[in-house]
Amino acid sequence: MKIPILDISCCILCEVCVDVAPHAFKINDAGFVELLELDDYSDEDINEAVKNCPKDCICWE
């Protein structure tokens, strides 16, 4: 199973991933994007979030 990996060092907090796939990404209490734990990340919305990240901070492992 593919899992999205976040590189928060390049994240500009645009929140595209949160807007596109709120069931998989959120802004945590520290103000950073966080990947939520799911059984399956093959959802099309998650794929769109990865593709639309303006800084390419999300990749697949």
C-alpha distance matrix in Angstrom:
0.0 3.8 6.5 10.0 12.6 16.2 19.3 22.0 24.7 24.8 24.1 27.3 26.4 26.8 24.5 23.1 19.6 21.3 23.3 20.6 18.0 20.0 17.6 15.1 17.7 21.1 24.1 24.6 28.2 28.4 28.0 24.7 21.5 19.0 15.4 15.5 13.3 11.3 9.5 7.5 7.6 7.9 11.6 14.1 16.0 13.4 13.2 17.0 17.2 15.5 17.8 20.8 20.9 24.4 23.9 20.4 19.4 15.8 13.5 9.8 8.6
3.8 0.0 3.8 6.7 9.5 13.0 16.0 18.8 21.4 21.2 20.7 23.8 23.2 23.5 21.5 20.0 16.6 18.8 20.8 18.2 15.9 18.2 16.4 13.5 15.5 19.0 21.7 22.6 26.2 26.2 25.5 22.0 18.8 16.7 13.3 14.2 12.9 11.5 10.8 8.4 6.8 7.2 10.6 12.5 14.0 11.0 10.4 14.2 14.2 12.0 14.4 17.4 17.3 20.7 20.1 16.6 15.8 12.2 9.7 6.0 5.6
6.5 3.8 0.0 3.8 6.4 9.8 13.1 15.6 18.4 18.6 17.8 21.0 20.2 20.9 18.8 17.9 14.3 16.1 18.7 16.6 14.0 15.8 14.2 10.9 12.4 15.8 18.3 19.0 22.5 22.5 21.9 18.4 15.3 13.0 9.7 10.9 10.0 9.5 10.0 8.3 6.1 8.3 10.9 13.0 13.4 9.9 10.4 13.7 12.7 10.8 13.9 16.4 15.6 19.1 18.3 15.0 13.5 9.9 8.3 5.6 5.3
10.0 6.7 3.8 0.0 3.8 6.6 10.0 12.4 15.3 15.1 14.1 17.3 16.6 17.2 15.4 14.5 11.1 13.3 15.9 14.1 12.0 13.9 13.2 9.6 10.1 13.4 15.6 16.8 20.4 20.1 19.0 15.5 12.3 10.7 7.9 10.2 10.6 10.8 12.4 10.6 7.5 9.6 11.2 12.4 12.0 8.2 8.8 11.5 9.8 7.7 11.1 13.2 12.0 15.4 14.6 11.5 9.8 6.2 5.5 4.5 6.2
12.6 9.5 6.4 3.8 0.0 3.8 6.7 9.4 12.1 12.4 12.0 15.6 15.3 16.7 15.4 15.2 12.2 14.3 17.3 16.1 14.3 15.7 15.5 11.6 11.1 13.7 15.0 15.8 19.2 18.2 17.4 13.7 11.1 9.8 8.0 11.1 11.9 13.1 14.9 13.8 11.0 13.4 14.9 16.0 15.2 11.4 11.9 14.1 11.8 9.3 12.7 14.3 12.2 15.1 13.4 10.6 8.1 5.5 5.3 5.9 6.5
16.2 13.0 9.8 6.6 3.8 0.0 3.8 5.8 8.8 9.1 8.4 12.0 11.8 13.5 12.7 13.1 10.5 12.5 15.7 15.3 13.9 14.8 15.4 11.7 10.0 11.8 12.4 13.3 16.6 15.2 14.1 10.3 8.0 7.8 7.5 11.2 13.0 14.8 17.3 16.4 13.5 15.9 16.6 17.3 15.8 12.3 13.1 14.4 11.3 9.4 12.7 13.4 10.5 12.9 11.0 9.1 5.7 4.7 6.8 8.9 10.1
19.3 16.0 13.1 10.0 6.7 3.8 0.0 3.8 5.4 6.1 6.8 10.6 11.5 13.6 13.8 14.5 12.8 14.9 17.9 17.8 17.0 17.8 18.8 15.3 13.1 14.2 13.9 14.7 17.4 15.3 14.2 10.5 9.4 10.1 10.8 14.6 16.5 18.5 21.0 20.1 17.1 19.4 20.1 20.5 18.9 15.6 16.0 16.8 13.8 11.6 14.3 14.6 11.2 12.6 9.7 8.6 5.0 6.4 8.4 11.2 12.1
22.0 18.8 15.6 12.4 9.4 5.8 3.8 0.0 3.8 5.4 4.8 8.3 8.9 11.7 12.1 13.7 12.4 13.8 16.9 17.6 17.0 17.1 18.5 15.3 12.4 12.6 11.3 12.0 14.3 11.9 10.6 7.2 7.1 8.7 10.8 14.4 16.8 19.3 22.2 21.7 18.8 21.4 21.6 22.0 19.8 16.8 17.8 18.1 14.6 13.4 16.0 15.5 11.8 12.9 10.3 10.4 6.8 8.7 11.6 14.4 15.4
24.7 21.4 18.4 15.3 12.1 8.8 5.4 3.8 0.0 3.8 5.7 8.6 10.5 13.3 14.6 16.1 15.5 17.0 19.9 20.7 20.4 20.6 22.2 19.1 16.1 16.1 14.5 15.0 16.8 13.8 12.7 9.8 10.6 12.5 14.5 18.1 20.4 22.9 25.7 25.1 22.2 24.5 24.9 25.0 23.0 20.0 20.6 20.7 17.4 15.8 17.9 17.3 13.5 13.6 10.4 11.2 8.1 11.0 13.4 16.5 17.4
24.8 21.2 18.6 15.1 12.4 9.1 6.1 5.4 3.8 0.0 3.8 6.4 9.2 11.1 13.0 13.9 13.9 16.0 18.3 18.9 19.2 20.0 21.9 18.9 16.0 16.3 15.0 16.4 18.5 15.9 13.9 11.1 11.1 13.5 15.3 19.0 21.5 23.5 26.3 25.2 21.9 23.7 23.8 23.4 21.3 18.7 18.8 18.5 15.4 13.8 15.3 14.4 10.6 10.1 6.7 8.2 6.0 9.6 12.3 15.8 17.4
24.1 20.7 17.8 14.1 12.0 8.4 6.8 4.8 5.7 3.8 0.0 3.8 5.5 7.7 9.2 10.7 10.7 12.4 14.7 15.7 16.1 16.6 18.8 16.1 12.9 13.0 11.5 13.5 15.8 13.7 11.1 8.3 8.0 11.0 13.0 16.5 19.5 21.4 24.5 23.4 20.2 22.1 21.7 21.3 18.8 16.4 17.1 16.4 13.0 12.3 14.1 12.6 8.8 8.9 6.7 8.4 5.9 8.9 12.3 15.7 17.7
27.3 23.8 21.0 17.3 15.6 12.0 10.6 8.3 8.6 6.4 3.8 0.0 3.8 5.5 8.3 10.1 11.4 12.7 14.3 15.9 17.0 17.2 20.0 17.9 14.4 13.9 11.9 14.3 16.2 14.1 11.0 9.4 9.6 13.1 15.5 18.7 22.0 23.9 27.1 26.0 22.7 24.5 23.6 22.8 20.0 18.2 19.0 17.5 14.2 14.2 15.4 13.1 9.7 8.7 7.6 10.4 9.0 12.0 15.5 19.0 21.2
26.4 23.2 20.2 16.6 15.3 11.8 11.5 8.9 10.5 9.2 5.5 3.8 0.0 3.8 5.3 8.2 9.3 9.5 11.4 13.5 14.4 14.0 17.0 15.3 11.6 10.5 8.5 11.3 13.3 12.0 8.4 7.2 7.1 10.8 13.4 16.2 19.7 21.6 25.0 24.2 21.0 23.1 21.8 21.3 18.1 16.5 18.0 16.5 12.9 13.8 15.5 13.0 10.0 10.1 10.0 12.1 10.3 12.2 16.0 19.0 21.4
26.8 23.5 20.9 17.2 16.7 13.5 13.6 11.7 13.3 11.1 7.7 5.5 3.8 0.0 3.8 5.6 8.1 8.8 9.4 11.5 13.3 13.4 16.8 15.5 12.2 11.7 10.5 13.9 16.1 15.4 11.7 10.6 9.6 13.1 14.9 17.5 21.0 22.3 25.7 24.3 21.0 22.5 20.8 19.7 16.4 15.6 16.7 14.5 11.4 12.8 13.8 10.6 8.3 8.2 9.4 11.7 11.0 12.6 16.3 19.4 22.2
24.5 21.5 18.8 15.4 15.4 12.7 13.8 12.1 14.6 13.0 9.2 8.3 5.3 3.8 0.0 3.8 5.4 5.0 6.1 8.5 9.9 9.6 13.0 12.1 8.9 8.3 8.0 11.7 14.4 14.4 10.9 9.8 7.8 10.7 12.3 14.3 17.9 19.1 22.5 21.3 18.2 19.9 18.0 17.2 13.7 12.9 14.8 12.8 9.5 11.7 13.3 10.5 8.7 10.1 11.5 12.7 11.6 12.1 15.7 18.2 21.0
23.1 20.0 17.9 14.5 15.2 13.1 14.5 13.7 16.1 13.9 10.7 10.1 8.2 5.6 3.8 0.0 3.8 5.5 5.1 6.0 8.3 9.5 12.8 11.9 9.5 10.3 11.1 14.8 17.8 17.9 14.6 12.9 10.3 12.6 13.1 15.2 18.4 18.9 21.9 20.1 16.8 17.8 15.7 14.3 11.0 10.7 12.0 9.5 6.6 9.2 10.1 7.1 6.4 8.3 10.7 11.3 11.2 11.1 14.3 16.7 19.9
19.6 16.6 14.3 11.1 12.2 10.5 12.8 12.4 15.5 13.9 10.7 11.4 9.3 8.1 5.4 3.8 0.0 3.8 5.5 5.2 5.7 7.3 9.9 8.3 6.2 8.1 9.9 13.2 16.6 17.0 14.1 11.9 8.5 9.9 9.7 11.7 14.8 15.2 18.2 16.5 13.2 14.6 12.8 12.1 8.8 7.6 9.5 8.1 4.5 7.1 9.4 7.7 6.8 9.9 11.4 10.9 10.1 9.0 12.0 13.9 16.9
21.3 18.8 16.1 13.3 14.3 12.5 14.9 13.8 17.0 16.0 12.4 12.7 9.5 8.8 5.0 5.5 3.8 0.0 3.8 5.6 5.3 4.6 8.0 7.5 5.0 5.5 7.5 11.0 14.2 15.3 12.5 11.1 8.0 9.2 9.5 10.6 14.1 14.7 18.1 17.0 14.3 16.1 13.9 13.8 10.1 9.5 12.3 11.0 7.9 10.7 13.0 11.2 10.4 13.1 14.5 14.4 13.1 12.1 15.2 16.8 19.4
23.3 20.8 18.7 15.9 17.3 15.7 17.9 16.9 19.9 18.3 14.7 14.3 11.4 9.4 6.1 5.1 5.5 3.8 0.0 3.8 5.8 5.9 9.5 10.1 8.5 8.9 10.7 14.3 17.2 18.4 15.3 14.4 11.6 13.0 13.1 13.9 17.2 17.2 20.3 18.8 16.1 17.2 14.4 13.5 9.7 10.4 12.8 10.5 8.3 11.9 13.2 10.8 11.0 13.3 15.6 15.9 15.3 14.4 17.3 18.9 21.9
20.6 18.2 16.6 14.1 16.1 15.3 17.8 17.6 20.7 18.9 15.7 15.9 13.5 11.5 8.5 6.0 5.2 5.6 3.8 0.0 3.8 6.3 8.9 9.2 8.8 10.7 13.1 16.5 19.8 20.8 18.0 16.4 13.1 13.9 13.0 13.8 16.5 15.8 18.5 16.4 13.6 14.0 11.1 9.8 6.0 7.3 9.4 7.1 5.7 9.5 10.6 9.0 10.2 13.0 15.5 14.9 14.8 13.2 15.5 16.6 19.8
18.0 15.9 14.0 12.0 14.3 13.9 17.0 17.0 20.4 19.2 16.1 17.0 14.4 13.3 9.9 8.3 5.7 5.3 5.8 3.8 0.0 3.8 5.4 5.5 6.2 8.7 12.0 14.8 18.3 19.6 17.4 15.5 11.9 11.7 10.2 10.3 12.8 12.1 14.8 13.1 10.5 11.7 8.9 8.9 5.3 5.6 8.8 8.1 6.5 9.7 11.8 11.1 11.7 15.1 16.8 15.7 14.9 12.7 14.7 15.2 17.9
20.0 18.2 15.8 13.9 15.7 14.8 17.8 17.1 20.6 20.0 16.6 17.2 14.0 13.4 9.6 9.5 7.3 4.6 5.9 6.3 3.8 0.0 3.8 5.3 5.2 6.3 9.6 12.2 15.4 17.3 15.3 14.0 10.9 10.5 9.7 9.1 12.1 12.0 15.2 14.4 12.5 14.3 11.7 12.4 8.9 8.9 12.5 11.8 9.7 12.7 15.2 14.1 14.0 17.1 18.6 17.9 16.5 14.7 17.1 17.7 20.0
17.6 16.4 14.2 13.2 15.5 15.4 18.8 18.5 22.2 21.9 18.8 20.0 17.0 16.8 13.0 12.8 9.9 8.0 9.5 8.9 5.4 3.8 0.0 3.8 6.1 7.9 11.7 13.3 16.6 18.7 17.3 15.8 12.6 11.1 9.2 7.4 9.4 8.7 11.8 11.4 10.2 12.3 10.0 11.8 9.1 8.8 12.5 13.0 11.3 13.8 16.6 16.3 16.3 19.7 20.9 19.6 18.1 15.6 17.4 17.2 19.0
15.1 13.5 10.9 9.6 11.6 11.7 15.3 15.3 19.1 18.9 16.1 17.9 15.3 15.5 12.1 11.9 8.3 7.5 10.1 9.2 5.5 5.3 3.8 0.0 3.8 7.0 10.6 12.2 15.8 17.2 16.0 13.8 10.2 8.4 5.8 5.0 7.3 7.2 10.6 9.9 8.0 10.8 9.4 11.3 8.9 7.0 10.6 11.7 9.5 11.2 14.4 14.6 14.1 17.7 18.3 16.7 14.8 12.2 13.9 13.7 15.5
17.7 15.5 12.4 10.1 11.1 10.0 13.1 12.4 16.1 16.0 12.9 14.4 11.6 12.2 8.9 9.5 6.2 5.0 8.5 8.8 6.2 5.2 6.1 3.8 0.0 3.8 7.1 9.2 12.9 14.0 12.4 10.2 6.6 5.6 4.8 5.7 9.2 10.3 13.9 13.4 11.1 13.8 12.4 13.6 10.6 8.6 11.9 12.2 9.1 10.8 14.1 13.5 12.2 15.4 15.9 14.9 12.7 10.9 13.5 14.3 16.2
21.1 19.0 15.8 13.4 13.7 11.8 14.2 12.6 16.1 16.3 13.0 13.9 10.5 11.7 8.3 10.3 8.1 5.5 8.9 10.7 8.7 6.3 7.9 7.0 3.8 0.0 3.8 6.1 9.6 11.1 9.4 8.2 5.6 5.4 6.7 7.2 11.0 12.8 16.6 16.6 14.7 17.5 15.9 17.0 13.8 12.2 15.5 15.3 12.0 13.9 17.0 15.7 14.0 16.7 17.1 16.9 14.4 13.4 16.4 17.6 19.3
24.1 21.7 18.3 15.6 15.0 12.4 13.9 11.3 14.5 15.0 11.5 11.9 8.5 10.5 8.0 11.1 9.9 7.5 10.7 13.1 12.0 9.6 11.7 10.6 7.1 3.8 0.0 3.8 6.8 7.9 5.7 5.3 4.5 6.0 8.9 10.1 13.8 16.1 19.9 20.1 18.0 20.9 19.5 20.3 17.0 15.3 18.3 17.8 14.2 15.8 18.7 17.0 14.7 16.7 16.7 17.2 14.5 14.5 17.8 19.6 21.2
24.6 22.6 19.0 16.8 15.8 13.3 14.7 12.0 15.0 16.4 13.5 14.3 11.3 13.9 11.7 14.8 13.2 11.0 14.3 16.5 14.8 12.2 13.3 12.2 9.2 6.1 3.8 0.0 3.8 5.4 5.3 5.6 6.2 6.1 9.4 10.0 13.2 16.2 19.9 20.8 19.2 22.5 21.5 22.8 19.7 17.7 20.8 20.8 17.2 18.4 21.6 20.3 17.8 19.8 19.3 19.6 16.4 16.4 19.4 20.9 21.9
28.2 26.2 22.5 20.4 19.2 16.6 17.4 14.3 16.8 18.5 15.8 16.2 13.3 16.1 14.4 17.8 16.6 14.2 17.2 19.8 18.3 15.4 16.6 15.8 12.9 9.6 6.8 3.8 0.0 3.8 5.4 7.5 9.5 9.7 13.0 13.4 16.3 19.4 23.1 24.3 22.9 26.2 25.1 26.5 23.3 21.5 24.6 24.4 20.8 22.1 25.2 23.6 21.0 22.6 22.0 22.7 19.5 19.8 22.9 24.5 25.3
28.4 26.2 22.5 20.1 18.2 15.2 15.3 11.9 13.8 15.9 13.7 14.1 12.0 15.4 14.4 17.9 17.0 15.3 18.4 20.8 19.6 17.3 18.7 17.2 14.0 11.1 7.9 5.4 3.8 0.0 3.8 5.8 8.9 9.8 13.5 14.7 17.6 20.9 24.5 25.5 23.7 27.0 26.3 27.5 24.4 22.2 24.9 24.8 21.0 21.7 24.7 23.2 20.2 21.4 20.2 21.2 17.8 18.7 21.9 23.8 24.5
28.0 25.5 21.9 19.0 17.4 14.1 14.2 10.6 12.7 13.9 11.1 11.0 8.4 11.7 10.9 14.6 14.1 12.5 15.3 18.0 17.4 15.3 17.3 16.0 12.4 9.4 5.7 5.3 5.4 3.8 0.0 3.8 6.9 9.1 12.8 14.5 17.9 20.8 24.5 24.9 22.8 25.7 24.7 25.4 22.1 20.2 22.7 22.1 18.4 19.3 22.1 20.2 17.2 18.2 17.4 18.7 15.7 16.8 20.3 22.6 23.8
24.7 22.0 18.4 15.5 13.7 10.3 10.5 7.2 9.8 11.1 8.3 9.4 7.2 10.6 9.8 12.9 11.9 11.1 14.4 16.4 15.5 14.0 15.8 13.8 10.2 8.2 5.3 5.6 7.5 5.8 3.8 0.0 3.8 6.3 9.9 12.4 15.6 18.5 22.0 22.2 19.8 22.8 22.1 22.8 19.8 17.5 19.8 19.5 15.7 16.2 19.1 17.6 14.5 15.8 14.7 15.5 12.2 13.2 16.6 18.9 20.1
21.5 18.8 15.3 12.3 11.1 8.0 9.4 7.1 10.6 11.1 8.0 9.6 7.1 9.6 7.8 10.3 8.5 8.0 11.6 13.1 11.9 10.9 12.6 10.2 6.6 5.6 4.5 6.2 9.5 8.9 6.9 3.8 0.0 3.8 6.9 9.6 13.0 15.4 19.0 18.8 16.3 19.1 18.3 19.0 16.1 13.7 16.1 16.0 12.2 12.8 15.9 14.7 11.9 14.0 13.2 13.4 10.3 10.5 13.8 15.9 17.4
19.0 16.7 13.0 10.7 9.8 7.8 10.1 8.7 12.5 13.5 11.0 13.1 10.8 13.1 10.7 12.6 9.9 9.2 13.0 13.9 11.7 10.5 11.1 8.4 5.6 5.4 6.0 6.1 9.7 9.8 9.1 6.3 3.8 0.0 3.8 6.3 9.4 12.2 15.8 16.1 14.0 17.3 16.9 18.3 15.8 13.0 15.7 16.4 12.9 13.3 16.9 16.4 13.9 16.6 15.8 15.1 11.8 11.0 13.6 14.9 15.8
15.4 13.3 9.7 7.9 8.0 7.5 10.8 10.8 14.5 15.3 13.0 15.5 13.4 14.9 12.3 13.1 9.7 9.5 13.1 13.0 10.2 9.7 9.2 5.8 4.8 6.7 8.9 9.4 13.0 13.5 12.8 9.9 6.9 3.8 0.0 3.8 6.5 8.8 12.2 12.3 10.3 13.7 13.7 15.5 13.4 10.4 13.2 14.6 11.5 11.7 15.5 15.7 13.9 17.1 16.5 15.0 12.1 10.0 12.0 12.3 13.3
15.5 14.2 10.9 10.2 11.1 11.2 14.6 14.4 18.1 19.0 16.5 18.7 16.2 17.5 14.3 15.2 11.7 10.6 13.9 13.8 10.3 9.1 7.4 5.0 5.7 7.2 10.1 10.0 13.4 14.7 14.5 12.4 9.6 6.3 3.8 0.0 3.8 6.3 10.0 10.9 9.9 13.6 13.2 15.7 13.7 11.2 14.5 16.0 13.5 14.3 17.9 18.2 16.8 20.2 20.0 18.5 15.8 13.5 15.0 14.7 15.4
13.3 12.9 10.0 10.6 11.9 13.0 16.5 16.8 20.4 21.5 19.5 22.0 19.7 21.0 17.9 18.4 14.8 14.1 17.2 16.5 12.8 12.1 9.4 7.3 9.2 11.0 13.8 13.2 16.3 17.6 17.9 15.6 13.0 9.4 6.5 3.8 0.0 3.8 7.0 8.8 9.1 12.8 13.3 16.4 15.2 12.6 15.6 17.8 15.8 16.1 19.7 20.6 19.5 23.0 22.6 20.6 18.0 15.3 16.0 14.8 14.7
11.3 11.5 9.5 10.8 13.1 14.8 18.5 19.3 22.9 23.5 21.4 23.9 21.6 22.3 19.1 18.9 15.2 14.7 17.2 15.8 12.1 12.0 8.7 7.2 10.3 12.8 16.1 16.2 19.4 20.9 20.8 18.5 15.4 12.2 8.8 6.3 3.8 0.0 3.8 5.4 6.5 9.9 10.4 13.9 13.3 11.2 14.0 16.5 15.3 15.7 19.1 20.3 19.9 23.6 23.6 21.3 19.2 16.0 16.3 14.5 14.7
9.5 10.8 10.0 12.4 14.9 17.3 21.0 22.2 25.7 26.3 24.5 27.1 25.0 25.7 22.5 21.9 18.2 18.1 20.3 18.5 14.8 15.2 11.8 10.6 13.9 16.6 19.9 19.9 23.1 24.5 24.5 22.0 19.0 15.8 12.2 10.0 7.0 3.8 0.0 3.8 6.9 9.5 10.8 14.6 14.9 13.0 15.2 18.2 17.6 17.7 20.7 22.5 22.4 26.2 26.2 23.5 21.7 18.2 17.7 15.3 14.9
7.5 8.4 8.3 10.6 13.8 16.4 20.1 21.7 25.1 25.2 23.4 26.0 24.2 24.3 21.3 20.1 16.5 17.0 18.8 16.4 13.1 14.4 11.4 9.9 13.4 16.6 20.1 20.8 24.3 25.5 24.9 22.2 18.8 16.1 12.3 10.9 8.8 5.4 3.8 0.0 3.8 5.7 7.4 11.1 12.1 10.2 12.0 15.1 15.0 15.0 17.8 19.8 20.1 23.9 24.2 21.3 20.0 16.4 15.6 13.0 13.3
7.6 6.8 6.1 7.5 11.0 13.5 17.1 18.8 22.2 21.9 20.2 22.7 21.0 21.0 18.2 16.8 13.2 14.3 16.1 13.6 10.5 12.5 10.2 8.0 11.1 14.7 18.0 19.2 22.9 23.7 22.8 19.8 16.3 14.0 10.3 9.9 9.1 6.5 6.9 3.8 0.0 3.8 5.5 8.7 9.3 6.8 8.4 11.6 11.4 11.2 14.0 16.1 16.4 20.2 20.5 17.6 16.5 12.8 12.2 9.9 11.1
7.9 7.2 8.3 9.6 13.4 15.9 19.4 21.4 24.5 23.7 22.1 24.5 23.1 22.5 19.9 17.8 14.6 16.1 17.2 14.0 11.7 14.3 12.3 10.8 13.8 17.5 20.9 22.5 26.2 27.0 25.7 22.8 19.1 17.3 13.7 13.6 12.8 9.9 9.5 5.7 3.8 0.0 3.8 6.5 8.6 7.1 7.3 10.7 11.7 11.5 13.3 15.8 16.9 20.6 21.3 18.3 18.0 14.2 13.1 10.6 12.2
11.6 10.6 10.9 11.2 14.9 16.6 20.1 21.6 24.9 23.8 21.7 23.6 21.8 20.8 18.0 15.7 12.8 13.9 14.4 11.1 8.9 11.7 10.0 9.4 12.4 15.9 19.5 21.5 25.1 26.3 24.7 22.1 18.3 16.9 13.7 13.2 13.3 10.4 10.8 7.4 5.5 3.8 0.0 3.8 5.5 5.4 6.6 8.9 10.2 11.1 12.8 14.5 16.0 19.7 21.0 18.4 18.2 14.7 14.5 12.8 15.0
14.1 12.5 13.0 12.4 16.0 17.3 20.5 22.0 25.0 23.4 21.3 22.8 21.3 19.7 17.2 14.3 12.1 13.8 13.5 9.8 8.9 12.4 11.8 11.3 13.6 17.0 20.3 22.8 26.5 27.5 25.4 22.8 19.0 18.3 15.5 15.7 16.4 13.9 14.6 11.1 8.7 6.5 3.8 0.0 3.8 5.4 5.0 6.2 8.7 9.9 10.5 12.1 14.4 17.8 19.6 17.1 17.7 14.5 14.4 13.4 16.2
16.0 14.0 13.4 12.0 15.2 15.8 18.9 19.8 23.0 21.3 18.8 20.0 18.1 16.4 13.7 11.0 8.8 10.1 9.7 6.0 5.3 8.9 9.1 8.9 10.6 13.8 17.0 19.7 23.3 24.4 22.1 19.8 16.1 15.8 13.4 13.7 15.2 13.3 14.9 12.1 9.3 8.6 5.5 3.8 0.0 3.8 5.4 5.0 6.2 8.7 9.8 10.4 12.3 15.7 17.7 15.9 16.1 13.3 14.1 13.9 17.0
13.4 11.0 9.9 8.2 11.4 12.3 15.6 16.8 20.0 18.7 16.4 18.2 16.5 15.6 12.9 10.7 7.6 9.5 10.4 7.3 5.6 8.9 8.8 7.0 8.6 12.2 15.3 17.7 21.5 22.2 20.2 17.5 13.7 13.0 10.4 11.2 12.6 11.2 13.0 10.2 6.8 7.1 5.4 5.4 3.8 0.0 3.8 5.4 5.0 6.3 8.7 9.9 10.8 14.6 15.8 13.5 13.2 10.1 10.8 10.5 13.4
13.2 10.4 10.4 8.8 11.9 13.1 16.0 17.8 20.6 18.8 17.1 19.0 18.0 16.7 14.8 12.0 9.5 12.3 12.8 9.4 8.8 12.5 12.5 10.6 11.9 15.5 18.3 20.8 24.6 24.9 22.7 19.8 16.1 15.7 13.2 14.5 15.6 14.0 15.2 12.0 8.4 7.3 6.6 5.0 5.4 3.8 0.0 3.8 5.4 5.1 6.2 8.6 10.3 13.8 15.1 12.3 13.0 9.8 9.6 9.2 12.6
17.0 14.2 13.7 11.5 14.1 14.4 16.8 18.1 20.7 18.5 16.4 17.5 16.5 14.5 12.8 9.5 8.1 11.0 10.5 7.1 8.1 11.8 13.0 11.7 12.2 15.3 17.8 20.8 24.4 24.8 22.1 19.5 16.0 16.4 14.6 16.0 17.8 16.5 18.2 15.1 11.6 10.7 8.9 6.2 5.0 5.4 3.8 0.0 3.8 5.4 5.0 5.9 8.6 11.7 13.9 11.9 13.1 10.7 11.5 12.2 15.8
17.2 14.2 12.7 9.8 11.8 11.3 13.8 14.6 17.4 15.4 13.0 14.2 12.9 11.4 9.5 6.6 4.5 7.9 8.3 5.7 6.5 9.7 11.3 9.5 9.1 12.0 14.2 17.2 20.8 21.0 18.4 15.7 12.2 12.9 11.5 13.5 15.8 15.3 17.6 15.0 11.4 11.7 10.2 8.7 6.2 5.0 5.4 3.8 0.0 3.8 5.5 5.2 6.1 9.8 11.5 9.9 10.3 8.2 10.0 11.4 14.9
15.5 12.0 10.8 7.7 9.3 9.4 11.6 13.4 15.8 13.8 12.3 14.2 13.8 12.8 11.7 9.2 7.1 10.7 11.9 9.5 9.7 12.7 13.8 11.2 10.8 13.9 15.8 18.4 22.1 21.7 19.3 16.2 12.8 13.3 11.7 14.3 16.1 15.7 17.7 15.0 11.2 11.5 11.1 9.9 8.7 6.3 5.1 5.4 3.8 0.0 3.8 5.6 5.6 9.2 10.0 7.4 8.0 5.4 6.4 8.2 11.8
17.8 14.4 13.9 11.1 12.7 12.7 14.3 16.0 17.9 15.3 14.1 15.4 15.5 13.8 13.3 10.1 9.4 13.0 13.2 10.6 11.8 15.2 16.6 14.4 14.1 17.0 18.7 21.6 25.2 24.7 22.1 19.1 15.9 16.9 15.5 17.9 19.7 19.1 20.7 17.8 14.0 13.3 12.8 10.5 9.8 8.7 6.2 5.0 5.5 3.8 0.0 3.8 5.8 8.4 10.0 7.7 9.9 8.2 8.7 10.4 14.2
20.8 17.4 16.4 13.2 14.3 13.4 14.6 15.5 17.3 14.4 12.6 13.1 13.0 10.6 10.5 7.1 7.7 11.2 10.8 9.0 11.1 14.1 16.3 14.6 13.5 15.7 17.0 20.3 23.6 23.2 20.2 17.6 14.7 16.4 15.7 18.2 20.6 20.3 22.5 19.8 16.1 15.8 14.5 12.1 10.4 9.9 8.6 5.9 5.2 5.6 3.8 0.0 3.8 5.9 8.7 7.8 9.9 9.3 11.1 13.4 17.1
20.9 17.3 15.6 12.0 12.2 10.5 11.2 11.8 13.5 10.6 8.8 9.7 10.0 8.3 8.7 6.4 6.8 10.4 11.0 10.2 11.7 14.0 16.3 14.1 12.2 14.0 14.7 17.8 21.0 20.2 17.2 14.5 11.9 13.9 13.9 16.8 19.5 19.9 22.4 20.1 16.4 16.9 16.0 14.4 12.3 10.8 10.3 8.6 6.1 5.6 5.8 3.8 0.0 3.8 5.6 5.2 6.5 6.9 9.6 12.6 16.0
24.4 20.7 19.1 15.4 15.1 12.9 12.6 12.9 13.6 10.1 8.9 8.7 10.1 8.2 10.1 8.3 9.9 13.1 13.3 13.0 15.1 17.1 19.7 17.7 15.4 16.7 16.7 19.8 22.6 21.4 18.2 15.8 14.0 16.6 17.1 20.2 23.0 23.6 26.2 23.9 20.2 20.6 19.7 17.8 15.7 14.6 13.8 11.7 9.8 9.2 8.4 5.9 3.8 0.0 3.8 5.7 7.9 9.7 12.2 15.6 18.8
23.9 20.1 18.3 14.6 13.4 11.0 9.7 10.3 10.4 6.7 6.7 7.6 10.0 9.4 11.5 10.7 11.4 14.5 15.6 15.5 16.8 18.6 20.9 18.3 15.9 17.1 16.7 19.3 22.0 20.2 17.4 14.7 13.2 15.8 16.5 20.0 22.6 23.6 26.2 24.2 20.5 21.3 21.0 19.6 17.7 15.8 15.1 13.9 11.5 10.0 10.0 8.7 5.6 3.8 0.0 3.8 5.4 8.4 10.8 14.5 17.3
20.4 16.6 15.0 11.5 10.6 9.1 8.6 10.4 11.2 8.2 8.4 10.4 12.1 11.7 12.7 11.3 10.9 14.4 15.9 14.9 15.7 17.9 19.6 16.7 14.9 16.9 17.2 19.6 22.7 21.2 18.7 15.5 13.4 15.1 15.0 18.5 20.6 21.3 23.5 21.3 17.6 18.3 18.4 17.1 15.9 13.5 12.3 11.9 9.9 7.4 7.7 7.8 5.2 5.7 3.8 0.0 3.8 5.5 7.2 10.8 13.7
19.4 15.8 13.5 9.8 8.1 5.7 5.0 6.8 8.1 6.0 5.9 9.0 10.3 11.0 11.6 11.2 10.1 13.1 15.3 14.8 14.9 16.5 18.1 14.8 12.7 14.4 14.5 16.4 19.5 17.8 15.7 12.2 10.3 11.8 12.1 15.8 18.0 19.2 21.7 20.0 16.5 18.0 18.2 17.7 16.1 13.2 13.0 13.1 10.3 8.0 9.9 9.9 6.5 7.9 5.4 3.8 0.0 3.8 6.6 10.3 12.6
15.8 12.2 9.9 6.2 5.5 4.7 6.4 8.7 11.0 9.6 8.9 12.0 12.2 12.6 12.1 11.1 9.0 12.1 14.4 13.2 12.7 14.7 15.6 12.2 10.9 13.4 14.5 16.4 19.8 18.7 16.8 13.2 10.5 11.0 10.0 13.5 15.3 16.0 18.2 16.4 12.8 14.2 14.7 14.5 13.3 10.1 9.8 10.7 8.2 5.4 8.2 9.3 6.9 9.7 8.4 5.5 3.8 0.0 3.8 7.0 9.7
13.5 9.7 8.3 5.5 5.3 6.8 8.4 11.6 13.4 12.3 12.3 15.5 16.0 16.3 15.7 14.3 12.0 15.2 17.3 15.5 14.7 17.1 17.4 13.9 13.5 16.4 17.8 19.4 22.9 21.9 20.3 16.6 13.8 13.6 12.0 15.0 16.0 16.3 17.7 15.6 12.2 13.1 14.5 14.4 14.1 10.8 9.6 11.5 10.0 6.4 8.7 11.1 9.6 12.2 10.8 7.2 6.6 3.8 0.0 3.8 6.7
9.8 6.0 5.6 4.5 5.9 8.9 11.2 14.4 16.5 15.8 15.7 19.0 19.0 19.4 18.2 16.7 13.9 16.8 18.9 16.6 15.2 17.7 17.2 13.7 14.3 17.6 19.6 20.9 24.5 23.8 22.6 18.9 15.9 14.9 12.3 14.7 14.8 14.5 15.3 13.0 9.9 10.6 12.8 13.4 13.9 10.5 9.2 12.2 11.4 8.2 10.4 13.4 12.6 15.6 14.5 10.8 10.3 7.0 3.8 0.0 3.8
8.6 5.6 5.3 6.2 6.5 10.1 12.1 15.4 17.4 17.4 17.7 21.2 21.4 22.2 21.0 19.9 16.9 19.4 21.9 19.8 17.9 20.0 19.0 15.5 16.2 19.3 21.2 21.9 25.3 24.5 23.8 20.1 17.4 15.8 13.3 15.4 14.7 14.7 14.9 13.3 11.1 12.2 15.0 16.2 17.0 13.4 12.6 15.8 14.9 11.8 14.2 17.1 16.0 18.8 17.3 13.7 12.6 9.7 6.7 3.8 0.0
